[in-house]
């Protein structure tokens, strides 16, 4: 089965990761790329300041960049769209595609917490995809919109889902986030070199709400948020890729570090083309200084989560986790949701 796909916002950091991940994909065939008005009509090679450490695929380099509108891709015969648009643009543009019947797997932050929009990580809550039926009834769309969470949330939530069996009650997390998460123009070199910035606008609230929706229960009509308290402190540091997070968790039960490591390392992955064989790699006590961004961000080709430093505390446990923020945390997450949409028959 071949599914023709397009990328909305294809020239940015996440759009480029989409192109990298779609190259030689077993199901998806890239048929359209869109960008801002300045890029329309140019070849992709001309329009994109390519930053990925692999060449632009030959069949993409000479593609003409289209306008980001249903009319712009009308001739491409696309079955599924991946969106990496800025959230303000996406809030205006995505509904036009949905009204025209397109299915959109979006990395953009708008509508993630909307009651009728599935916020999905395939390994965690694939059943939430059925919110699409509620969404179509509520909004009158012929298409469908599914969101993946924020890149820092994606790093955290798989580990929480794995240890939720011990009665997860509260989570405190401090993030050390790579500069690529802000996009190419997000943080200047003068701001970040020899520095750390202890605030990322909107990031903390995203982690605190999105994680509870992802871990929540879907009853066929709505998602009840998980009742754990989540508090986040988000910081930008001068690493290129890979978000590292320090997690403190409290439980109704009293799991040992060994039980927590086993729960994470044995947590089941999804059976999708881009899924890692083992979702969470866990370091033991013999390697207390892992994970590290430079050493661990490419685990499972950047699609996996890495954890370590699991220890008891007076209140529960603490550990560290890490993921590649533009692969697993952004484009790869949307790609997996697209694969899930195909598997469940929405595409």
Secondary structure as GFF3:
##gff-version 3
##sequence-region A 1 347
A	DSSP	beta_strand	3	8	.	.	.	ID=ss1
A	DSSP	alpha_helix	13	22	.	.	.	ID=ss2
A	DSSP	beta_strand	28	35	.	.	.	ID=ss3
A	DSSP	alpha_helix	44	47	.	.	.	ID=ss4
A	DSSP	alpha_helix	58	61	.	.	.	ID=ss5
A	DSSP	beta_strand	66	67	.	.	.	ID=ss6
A	DSSP	three_ten_helix	71	76	.	.	.	ID=ss7
A	DSSP	beta_strand	80	83	.	.	.	ID=ss8
A	DSSP	alpha_helix	87	99	.	.	.	ID=ss9
A	DSSP	beta_strand	103	106	.	.	.	ID=ss10
A	DSSP	beta_strand	118	119	.	.	.	ID=ss11
A	DSSP	alpha_helix	122	125	.	.	.	ID=ss12
A	DSSP	three_ten_helix	126	130	.	.	.	ID=ss13
A	DSSP	alpha_helix	131	139	.	.	.	ID=ss14
A	DSSP	beta_strand	144	147	.	.	.	ID=ss15
A	DSSP	alpha_helix	151	163	.	.	.	ID=ss16
A	DSSP	three_ten_helix	164	166	.	.	.	ID=ss17
A	DSSP	beta_strand	168	177	.	.	.	ID=ss18
A	DSSP	three_ten_helix	179	182	.	.	.	ID=ss19
A	DSSP	alpha_helix	189	192	.	.	.	ID=ss20
A	DSSP	beta_strand	196	197	.	.	.	ID=ss21
A	DSSP	alpha_helix	203	214	.	.	.	ID=ss22
A	DSSP	beta_strand	217	218	.	.	.	ID=ss23
A	DSSP	beta_strand	223	224	.	.	.	ID=ss24
A	DSSP	beta_strand	229	237	.	.	.	ID=ss25
A	DSSP	beta_strand	243	251	.	.	.	ID=ss26
A	DSSP	alpha_helix	257	265	.	.	.	ID=ss27
A	DSSP	beta_strand	280	282	.	.	.	ID=ss28
A	DSSP	three_ten_helix	285	287	.	.	.	ID=ss29
A	DSSP	alpha_helix	293	296	.	.	.	ID=ss30
A	DSSP	three_ten_helix	299	302	.	.	.	ID=ss31
A	DSSP	beta_strand	305	312	.	.	.	ID=ss32
A	DSSP	beta_strand	317	323	.	.	.	ID=ss33
A	DSSP	pi_helix	327	331	.	.	.	ID=ss34
A	DSSP	alpha_helix	332	343	.	.	.	ID=ss35
###
